[in-house]
Amino acid sequence: MAVYCNFNATDLSSLTLTKCPKFNSKASSSSSLFLSVHKCWPFVVRSIATSSEDGGSVGGEKRKRLSEQSSWETKDAEGNDYLYRLGKESDNLNITVGARAGVVDDLFTGNFLGKDSDIVFDYRQKVTRSFEYLQGDYYIAPAFMDKVVVHIVKNYLAHLLNTNVPLILGVWGGKGQGKTFQTELIFQAMGILPVIMSAGELESERAGEPGRLIRDRYRTASQVVQNQGKMSCLMINDIDAGLGRFGNTQMTVNNQIVVGTLMNLSDNPTRVSIGQDWRDTDITNRIPLIVTGNDFSTLYAPLVRDGRMDKFYWQPTLDDIVNIVNRMYEKDGLSKNDVENIVKTFPNQALDFYGALRSRTYDSSILKWVNDIGGPETLGRKLLRRKKDENLPVFVPPKQTVESLLESGYSLIKEQQLIMESKLSKEYMKNMDD
């Protein structure tokens, strides 16, 4: 039966279908019905356009308003107008919706992006951290491994445990002891896809922006768990550099908001707002949070209390240092006895000191390579503007020996002592009080 729209209808919701002599269809599918309505559409639009905005009449009948807020009658889970609520939310961005078939109408997914395109996928890939650059065999200290693994597992099982589980793990200790690197090695071993922030993101010229960023990153980690089926966590490196109070430093509004945000996450890890209205259906996965720093005594005391933060002081033992440095020099042909000799020659040094030894031994080889290509004056042309058929001399890395490493170590120790002993700032300012 052919159908057409009754032109006397006062709105689209009350369109009636009657027989149309101009259109004949043997099928009664929705596509045929749509085609019939589509042919009559200009007349329907013209008829509705003659009514007034405040509920005028067409043909003597009162026109029904679809809504006081919008023209879409769809309701959300709370019974409110869905389109009106989306307009109010500051998070109304395409990247939060995507164009996944089955989630939005197939008419809008299109073919140019693919039937199952996820617009937010590239955004998540930029925020999350993968560890393809960690190639090789590295040593993970057992005590460090146990603490991080237990914290992550406890948070993922928090709903099954009859005990309070702190959301935050604070890993702190001396400078250059490998806190961040050891944590990343554990993430790689466990197959975790973390979201990592730095202290530089905890301040902004816009008030409230860093706090919102933390909540947004936390929700992003929750989306990794929900959408990709992988474990995730939020990690903030060097938190005391961004939130610590040193001497007479000033506490900013953003410092206060960040501290309050972290405390609120610890107290309500499954209800995280990023600016929109609260909704009962908006439940976030609990995501473990790991922060690193050097001195947590500079942080706001209620943030580091035991109910919110589980503390772990990382001070590697002599065995840990020897094993870590041994893996570092393993490809250079040094034995474990050689590594022990180097470590005992320079006691009380951080782990990054032994990495700096190896880097310092490259200096003479690099200087020789620069001279081979024509000296410092030709570096710009040789490195950046050389011809395609012009090849640079092959760089030959130096052979690592115990003697060369010890020589580099003594050089580094001398530089450290000069910094501690030569306080040039006092020398510059000694005549300012006169």
Secondary structure, DSSP 8 states (H G I E B T S, - for coil): --EEE-TT-SSGGG--EEE-TT---S---HHHHHHHHHHHHHHHHHHHHTS-TTT-EETTEE---S-SS-S---B-TTSSBHHHHHHH-TT--GGGT-EEBTTB-HHHH-SSS-TEE-TTHHHHHHHB---TT--S-----HHHHHHHHHHHHHHHTGGG-SS---SEEEEE-STTS-HHHHHHHHHHHHT---EEEEGGGG--SSTTHHHHHHHHHHHHHHHIIIII-----EEEESHHHHH---TT----HHHHHHHHHHHHHHH-TT---SSS---TT-------EEEEES-GGGS-GGGGSTTTEEEEE----HHHHHHHHHHHSGGGT--HHHHHHHHHHSTT--HHHHHHHHHHTTHHHHHHHHHHTT-GGGHHHHHHS--TT------------HHHHHHHHHHHHHHHHHHHH--HHHHHHTTTT-
